[in-house]
Amino acid sequence: MRSESIMMDLILQTAVKSPDVRAVIMNGSRVNPNARKDPFQDYDLVYLVPEVEPYRRNPAIPPTFGEIMILQLPDDMIEPPPGDQRSYAYLMQFMDGTRIDLTFAPLEDASLYVEDTLSVVLLDKDNRFPPLPPPSDRGYLPSLPTAKAFDDCCNEFWWLNPYVAKGLWRGDLTYARYMLDTHMRDMLMKMLTWYFGMQTCWEKSPGKLGKYLRPGIGEEFWHLLEQTYADADPEHTWQALFTMDELFRRAATAVAGMFGLHYPGGDDERVSAFIQTIHQLPPDATEIKMS
């Protein structure tokens, strides 16, 4: 794998030699002073150019930076749909393990690419940019929950519980796991992010997809979170569901207590009783009797 110094020299020299590239901006974890450093961090770059069109689907660009393992052109893909098409990106994974995400963007959009608090101007041929504040993750700190956001999160979490339970009872593992691992987990992570913010005085970032949650939520909550990731055994998935409910309940009641919000204990109690009934229901049952 090429070293950071070699890669940075290549990135800058390529821009210096190209008359069209007027500025280079780097974003992401490589400029984040609080991010864990490792050799697999991407180089997230923007080359600002007068016209983007010559850089669309240009086969000469990826080999400039190394031997390609796999290339993705997100602006040419139909799923997910591309953005506004003003810019054009090359996501390049190289054979030596390094990766560059390079976006060619129009000069008139220059200010948009330094709004990110994790931005460093590496090259500015025209003195276009004023001095930027030191990069930090202040733009990625969790925000305080509003009463509406908290209510909606709790409602969605408990609303989704029966989907998982009914899917497991029916033997629809893929359905049950999708509901658990996608929609329910999204609500859990939202609640844990608020709990993390509360525990860290809203001064730290939980990281992308919660990768820095562990020190903020503590070992007990982290251990419960680990138990929400089950294998394909249906009973293990049931236990993951029950653990997810317990973790959500504990985090949500703590957040509610801190901010004077209402935790829907009645919803929790009724839904929890319902899914326990489904868990104990024989596979050939034709009716449900709630206690």
C-alpha positions as a Markdown table, in Angstrom:
| # | Residue | x | y | z |
|---|---|---|---|---|
| 1 | Met | 0.0 | 0.0 | 0.0 |
| 2 | Arg | 1.3 | 3.4 | -0.9 |
| 3 | Ser | 2.1 | 5.8 | 2.0 |
| 4 | Glu | 0.0 | 8.9 | 2.7 |
| 5 | Ser | 2.9 | 11.1 | 1.6 |
| 6 | Ile | 3.2 | 9.3 | -1.7 |
| 7 | Met | -0.6 | 9.6 | -2.3 |
| 8 | Met | -0.7 | 13.2 | -1.3 |
| 9 | Asp | 2.1 | 14.0 | -3.7 |
| 10 | Leu | 0.4 | 12.2 | -6.5 |
| 11 | Ile | -2.9 | 13.9 | -5.8 |
| 12 | Leu | -1.4 | 17.4 | -5.7 |
| 13 | Gln | 1.0 | 17.0 | -8.6 |
| 14 | Thr | -1.8 | 15.7 | -10.8 |
| 15 | Ala | -3.7 | 18.9 | -10.0 |
| 16 | Val | -0.7 | 21.2 | -10.4 |
| 17 | Lys | 0.0 | 19.8 | -13.9 |
| 18 | Ser | -3.6 | 20.2 | -15.0 |
| 19 | Pro | -4.4 | 23.8 | -16.1 |
| 20 | Asp | -8.1 | 23.1 | -15.6 |
| 21 | Val | -7.9 | 22.1 | -12.0 |
| 22 | Arg | -7.9 | 25.4 | -10.1 |
| 23 | Ala | -8.3 | 24.1 | -6.5 |
| 24 | Val | -8.2 | 20.9 | -4.5 |
| 25 | Ile | -10.3 | 20.3 | -1.4 |
| 26 | Met | -10.0 | 17.3 | 0.9 |
| 27 | Asn | -12.8 | 16.2 | 3.2 |
| 28 | Gly | -13.6 | 13.2 | 5.4 |
| 29 | Ser | -11.8 | 11.2 | 8.1 |
| 30 | Arg | -8.2 | 12.0 | 6.9 |
| 31 | Val | -8.7 | 15.6 | 7.9 |
| 32 | Asn | -10.6 | 14.8 | 11.1 |
| 33 | Pro | -8.3 | 15.2 | 14.1 |
| 34 | Asn | -10.6 | 13.0 | 16.2 |
| 35 | Ala | -10.8 | 10.1 | 13.8 |
| 36 | Arg | -8.9 | 6.9 | 14.3 |
| 37 | Lys | -6.1 | 6.7 | 11.8 |
| 38 | Asp | -5.6 | 3.6 | 9.8 |
| 39 | Pro | -4.3 | 2.7 | 6.3 |
| 40 | Phe | -7.7 | 2.0 | 4.8 |
| 41 | Gln | -9.0 | 5.6 | 5.2 |
| 42 | Asp | -10.3 | 7.0 | 1.9 |
| 43 | Tyr | -8.9 | 10.1 | 0.2 |
| 44 | Asp | -12.1 | 12.2 | -0.2 |
| 45 | Leu | -11.2 | 14.8 | -2.8 |
| 46 | Val | -12.7 | 17.6 | -4.9 |
| 47 | Tyr | -11.0 | 19.0 | -8.0 |
| 48 | Leu | -12.6 | 22.3 | -8.9 |
| 49 | Val | -12.6 | 22.9 | -12.7 |
| 50 | Pro | -14.2 | 25.5 | -15.1 |
| 51 | Glu | -16.2 | 22.8 | -17.0 |
| 52 | Val | -17.1 | 19.4 | -15.6 |
| 53 | Glu | -18.1 | 17.9 | -19.0 |
| 54 | Pro | -14.6 | 16.9 | -20.2 |
| 55 | Tyr | -14.2 | 14.8 | -17.0 |
| 56 | Arg | -17.4 | 12.8 | -17.4 |
| 57 | Arg | -16.7 | 9.1 | -18.2 |
| 58 | Asn | -13.1 | 9.9 | -19.1 |
| 59 | Pro | -11.2 | 6.6 | -19.2 |
| 60 | Ala | -7.8 | 8.3 | -18.7 |
| 61 | Ile | -8.6 | 9.6 | -15.2 |
| 62 | Pro | -8.6 | 6.4 | -13.0 |
| 63 | Pro | -5.2 | 5.0 | -14.3 |
| 64 | Thr | -3.6 | 8.4 | -13.4 |
| 65 | Phe | -3.9 | 7.4 | -9.8 |
| 66 | Gly | -2.9 | 3.7 | -9.9 |
| 67 | Glu | -3.9 | 0.3 | -11.0 |
| 68 | Ile | -7.7 | -0.1 | -10.5 |
| 69 | Met | -9.2 | -3.0 | -8.6 |
| 70 | Ile | -12.7 | -1.8 | -9.1 |
| 71 | Leu | -14.2 | 1.4 | -10.2 |
| 72 | Gln | -17.6 | 2.9 | -9.5 |
| 73 | Leu | -19.2 | 5.9 | -11.3 |
| 74 | Pro | -22.2 | 6.8 | -9.1 |
| 75 | Asp | -23.4 | 9.6 | -11.4 |
| 76 | Asp | -23.9 | 7.0 | -14.2 |
| 77 | Met | -25.8 | 4.6 | -12.0 |
| 78 | Ile | -29.6 | 4.2 | -11.9 |
| 79 | Glu | -29.7 | 2.8 | -8.4 |
| 80 | Pro | -29.3 | 4.8 | -6.3 |
| 81 | Pro | -30.4 | 7.6 | -8.6 |
| 82 | Pro | -27.7 | 10.3 | -9.2 |
| 83 | Gly | -27.8 | 13.8 | -7.8 |
| 84 | Asp | -28.0 | 17.1 | -9.7 |
| 85 | Gln | -25.4 | 16.1 | -12.3 |
| 86 | Arg | -23.4 | 19.3 | -11.8 |
| 87 | Ser | -20.5 | 17.3 | -10.6 |
| 88 | Tyr | -19.0 | 14.0 | -11.5 |
| 89 | Ala | -17.4 | 11.4 | -9.2 |
| 90 | Tyr | -14.9 | 8.6 | -9.6 |
| 91 | Leu | -14.8 | 6.1 | -6.7 |
| 92 | Met | -11.6 | 4.3 | -7.2 |
| 93 | Gln | -10.3 | 1.2 | -5.2 |
| 94 | Phe | -6.8 | 0.4 | -6.2 |
| 95 | Met | -4.9 | -2.9 | -6.3 |
| 96 | Asp | -2.6 | -1.8 | -3.5 |
| 97 | Gly | -5.5 | -1.2 | -1.1 |
| 98 | Thr | -5.6 | 2.6 | -1.3 |
| 99 | Arg | -8.9 | 4.3 | -2.3 |
| 100 | Ile | -9.7 | 7.7 | -3.7 |
| 101 | Asp | -13.1 | 9.2 | -4.0 |
| 102 | Leu | -12.6 | 12.0 | -6.5 |
| 103 | Thr | -15.2 | 14.5 | -7.5 |
| 104 | Phe | -14.9 | 17.0 | -10.3 |
| 105 | Ala | -17.0 | 20.0 | -9.5 |
| 106 | Pro | -17.7 | 23.4 | -11.2 |
| 107 | Leu | -15.7 | 26.4 | -10.0 |
| 108 | Glu | -18.9 | 28.4 | -9.4 |
| 109 | Asp | -19.9 | 25.8 | -6.7 |
| 110 | Ala | -16.6 | 26.2 | -4.8 |
| 111 | Ser | -18.2 | 27.6 | -1.7 |
| 112 | Leu | -20.4 | 24.5 | -1.3 |
| 113 | Tyr | -17.4 | 22.3 | -0.9 |
| 114 | Val | -16.0 | 24.1 | 2.1 |
| 115 | Glu | -19.2 | 24.2 | 4.1 |
| 116 | Asp | -18.3 | 20.8 | 5.5 |
| 117 | Thr | -16.5 | 21.4 | 8.8 |
| 118 | Leu | -14.1 | 18.6 | 7.8 |
| 119 | Ser | -12.6 | 20.5 | 4.9 |
| 120 | Val | -9.0 | 21.4 | 4.0 |
| 121 | Val | -8.0 | 23.4 | 0.9 |
| 122 | Leu | -4.9 | 21.6 | -0.4 |
| 123 | Leu | -4.4 | 23.8 | -3.5 |
| 124 | Asp | -5.8 | 27.1 | -4.5 |
| 125 | Lys | -4.3 | 28.5 | -7.7 |
| 126 | Asp | -6.4 | 31.6 | -7.8 |
| 127 | Asn | -6.5 | 32.5 | -4.1 |
| 128 | Arg | -10.2 | 31.8 | -4.2 |
| 129 | Phe | -10.7 | 30.7 | -0.6 |
| 130 | Pro | -10.2 | 32.7 | 2.6 |
| 131 | Pro | -8.4 | 30.9 | 5.4 |
| 132 | Leu | -10.7 | 28.2 | 6.8 |
| 133 | Pro | -11.0 | 27.3 | 10.5 |
| 134 | Pro | -9.1 | 24.1 | 11.5 |
| 135 | Pro | -11.1 | 21.0 | 10.4 |
| 136 | Ser | -13.2 | 19.5 | 13.1 |
| 137 | Asp | -16.2 | 17.2 | 13.5 |
| 138 | Arg | -18.3 | 20.0 | 15.0 |
| 139 | Gly | -20.7 | 19.7 | 12.0 |
| 140 | Tyr | -21.3 | 16.1 | 12.9 |
| 141 | Leu | -22.2 | 16.4 | 16.5 |
| 142 | Pro | -25.6 | 15.0 | 17.6 |
| 143 | Ser | -28.4 | 17.4 | 18.0 |
| 144 | Leu | -30.8 | 17.5 | 20.9 |
| 145 | Pro | -34.1 | 15.6 | 20.5 |
| 146 | Thr | -37.2 | 17.6 | 20.0 |
| 147 | Ala | -40.4 | 16.3 | 21.6 |
| 148 | Lys | -41.8 | 15.5 | 18.2 |
| 149 | Ala | -38.7 | 13.6 | 17.0 |
| 150 | Phe | -38.5 | 11.6 | 20.2 |
| 151 | Asp | -42.2 | 10.7 | 20.0 |
| 152 | Asp | -41.9 | 9.7 | 16.4 |
| 153 | Cys | -38.8 | 7.5 | 17.1 |
| 154 | Cys | -40.5 | 5.7 | 20.0 |
| 155 | Asn | -43.7 | 5.2 | 18.0 |
| 156 | Glu | -41.9 | 3.8 | 15.0 |
| 157 | Phe | -39.8 | 1.5 | 17.1 |
| 158 | Trp | -42.7 | -0.1 | 18.9 |
| 159 | Trp | -44.9 | -0.1 | 15.8 |
| 160 | Leu | -42.3 | -2.2 | 14.0 |
| 161 | Asn | -41.9 | -4.9 | 16.7 |
| 162 | Pro | -45.0 | -7.0 | 15.6 |
| 163 | Tyr | -43.7 | -7.0 | 12.0 |
| 164 | Val | -40.6 | -8.9 | 13.2 |
| 165 | Ala | -42.5 | -11.1 | 15.6 |
| 166 | Lys | -45.1 | -12.1 | 12.9 |
| 167 | Gly | -42.3 | -12.7 | 10.4 |
| 168 | Leu | -40.5 | -15.0 | 12.8 |
| 169 | Trp | -43.7 | -17.0 | 13.6 |
| 170 | Arg | -44.4 | -17.5 | 10.0 |
| 171 | Gly | -40.9 | -18.6 | 9.3 |
| 172 | Asp | -40.2 | -15.6 | 7.0 |
| 173 | Leu | -36.6 | -15.1 | 8.2 |
| 174 | Thr | -35.5 | -12.7 | 5.5 |
| 175 | Tyr | -38.5 | -10.5 | 6.1 |
| 176 | Ala | -38.2 | -10.6 | 9.9 |
| 177 | Arg | -34.4 | -9.8 | 9.7 |
| 178 | Tyr | -34.9 | -7.0 | 7.3 |
| 179 | Met | -37.4 | -5.3 | 9.6 |
| 180 | Leu | -35.2 | -5.9 | 12.6 |
| 181 | Asp | -31.8 | -5.0 | 11.1 |
| 182 | Thr | -33.0 | -2.1 | 8.9 |
| 183 | His | -36.0 | -0.2 | 10.1 |
| 184 | Met | -36.0 | -1.1 | 13.8 |
| 185 | Arg | -32.2 | -0.7 | 14.0 |
| 186 | Asp | -32.5 | 2.8 | 12.5 |
| 187 | Met | -34.7 | 3.8 | 15.3 |
| 188 | Leu | -32.5 | 2.2 | 17.9 |
| 189 | Met | -29.4 | 4.0 | 16.6 |
| 190 | Lys | -31.2 | 7.3 | 16.6 |
| 191 | Met | -32.1 | 6.8 | 20.2 |
| 192 | Leu | -28.6 | 5.7 | 21.1 |
| 193 | Thr | -27.2 | 8.7 | 19.3 |
| 194 | Trp | -29.3 | 11.0 | 21.6 |
| 195 | Tyr | -28.2 | 8.9 | 24.6 |
| 196 | Phe | -24.6 | 9.2 | 23.4 |
| 197 | Gly | -25.0 | 13.0 | 23.1 |
| 198 | Met | -26.4 | 13.2 | 26.6 |
| 199 | Gln | -23.6 | 11.2 | 28.0 |
| 200 | Thr | -20.9 | 13.2 | 26.2 |
| 201 | Cys | -22.4 | 16.7 | 26.8 |
| 202 | Trp | -23.1 | 17.0 | 23.0 |
| 203 | Glu | -19.4 | 17.6 | 22.4 |
| 204 | Lys | -18.4 | 14.4 | 20.6 |
| 205 | Ser | -19.4 | 12.8 | 17.3 |
| 206 | Pro | -20.8 | 9.2 | 17.4 |
| 207 | Gly | -19.2 | 8.7 | 14.0 |
| 208 | Lys | -20.7 | 7.4 | 10.8 |
| 209 | Leu | -23.2 | 4.7 | 11.5 |
| 210 | Gly | -22.3 | 4.9 | 15.2 |
| 211 | Lys | -18.7 | 3.7 | 14.9 |
| 212 | Tyr | -17.6 | 5.8 | 17.9 |
| 213 | Leu | -20.6 | 5.0 | 20.1 |
| 214 | Arg | -18.9 | 2.6 | 22.4 |
| 215 | Pro | -17.1 | 4.9 | 24.8 |
| 216 | Gly | -20.1 | 7.2 | 25.1 |
| 217 | Ile | -22.8 | 4.7 | 25.8 |
| 218 | Gly | -20.7 | 2.6 | 28.1 |
| 219 | Glu | -19.8 | -1.1 | 28.2 |
| 220 | Glu | -23.2 | -2.3 | 29.5 |
| 221 | Phe | -25.1 | -0.7 | 26.7 |
| 222 | Trp | -22.5 | -1.7 | 24.2 |
| 223 | His | -22.7 | -5.4 | 25.3 |
| 224 | Leu | -26.5 | -5.2 | 24.8 |
| 225 | Leu | -26.0 | -3.7 | 21.4 |
| 226 | Glu | -23.7 | -6.6 | 20.4 |
| 227 | Gln | -26.4 | -9.0 | 21.4 |
| 228 | Thr | -28.9 | -7.5 | 18.9 |
| 229 | Tyr | -26.8 | -8.9 | 16.1 |
| 230 | Ala | -28.0 | -12.5 | 15.7 |
| 231 | Asp | -27.2 | -15.4 | 13.4 |
| 232 | Ala | -29.8 | -17.1 | 11.2 |
| 233 | Asp | -31.2 | -19.2 | 14.0 |
| 234 | Pro | -34.9 | -18.0 | 14.5 |
| 235 | Glu | -34.7 | -18.4 | 18.3 |
| 236 | His | -31.5 | -16.3 | 18.3 |
| 237 | Thr | -33.3 | -13.7 | 16.3 |
| 238 | Trp | -36.2 | -13.7 | 18.9 |
| 239 | Gln | -33.6 | -13.1 | 21.6 |
| 240 | Ala | -32.0 | -10.3 | 19.6 |
| 241 | Leu | -35.4 | -8.7 | 19.3 |
| 242 | Phe | -36.1 | -8.8 | 23.0 |
| 243 | Thr | -32.6 | -7.4 | 23.7 |
| 244 | Met | -33.1 | -4.6 | 21.2 |
| 245 | Asp | -36.4 | -3.8 | 23.0 |
| 246 | Glu | -34.6 | -3.7 | 26.4 |
| 247 | Leu | -31.8 | -1.5 | 25.1 |
| 248 | Phe | -34.2 | 0.9 | 23.4 |
| 249 | Arg | -36.4 | 1.1 | 26.5 |
| 250 | Arg | -33.4 | 1.9 | 28.8 |
| 251 | Ala | -31.9 | 4.5 | 26.5 |
| 252 | Ala | -35.3 | 6.1 | 25.7 |
| 253 | Thr | -36.3 | 6.4 | 29.4 |
| 254 | Ala | -32.9 | 8.0 | 30.2 |
| 255 | Val | -33.3 | 10.5 | 27.4 |
| 256 | Ala | -36.9 | 11.2 | 28.3 |
| 257 | Gly | -35.9 | 11.8 | 31.9 |
| 258 | Met | -33.1 | 14.2 | 31.0 |
| 259 | Phe | -35.2 | 16.4 | 28.7 |
| 260 | Gly | -38.6 | 16.1 | 30.3 |
| 261 | Leu | -40.1 | 14.1 | 27.4 |
| 262 | His | -42.9 | 11.5 | 27.6 |
| 263 | Tyr | -41.8 | 7.9 | 27.1 |
| 264 | Pro | -44.8 | 5.8 | 25.8 |
| 265 | Gly | -44.7 | 3.2 | 28.5 |
| 266 | Gly | -48.2 | 2.0 | 27.6 |
| 267 | Asp | -47.2 | 1.3 | 24.0 |
| 268 | Asp | -44.1 | -0.5 | 25.2 |
| 269 | Glu | -46.1 | -2.7 | 27.7 |
| 270 | Arg | -48.8 | -3.7 | 25.3 |
| 271 | Val | -46.5 | -4.4 | 22.3 |
| 272 | Ser | -44.1 | -6.3 | 24.5 |
| 273 | Ala | -46.9 | -8.5 | 25.8 |
| 274 | Phe | -48.1 | -9.1 | 22.2 |
| 275 | Ile | -44.8 | -10.2 | 20.8 |
| 276 | Gln | -44.2 | -12.5 | 23.8 |
| 277 | Thr | -47.6 | -14.1 | 23.0 |
| 278 | Ile | -46.5 | -14.6 | 19.4 |
| 279 | His | -43.2 | -16.1 | 20.6 |
| 280 | Gln | -45.0 | -18.7 | 22.6 |
| 281 | Leu | -47.7 | -19.4 | 19.9 |
| 282 | Pro | -47.6 | -22.9 | 18.4 |
| 283 | Pro | -46.7 | -22.9 | 14.7 |
| 284 | Asp | -50.1 | -24.5 | 13.9 |
| 285 | Ala | -52.2 | -22.0 | 15.9 |
| 286 | Thr | -55.3 | -20.6 | 14.2 |
| 287 | Glu | -56.1 | -18.0 | 16.8 |
| 288 | Ile | -54.4 | -15.8 | 19.4 |
| 289 | Lys | -55.4 | -15.6 | 23.0 |
| 290 | Met | -54.0 | -12.6 | 24.8 |
| 291 | Ser | -53.6 | -12.8 | 28.6 |
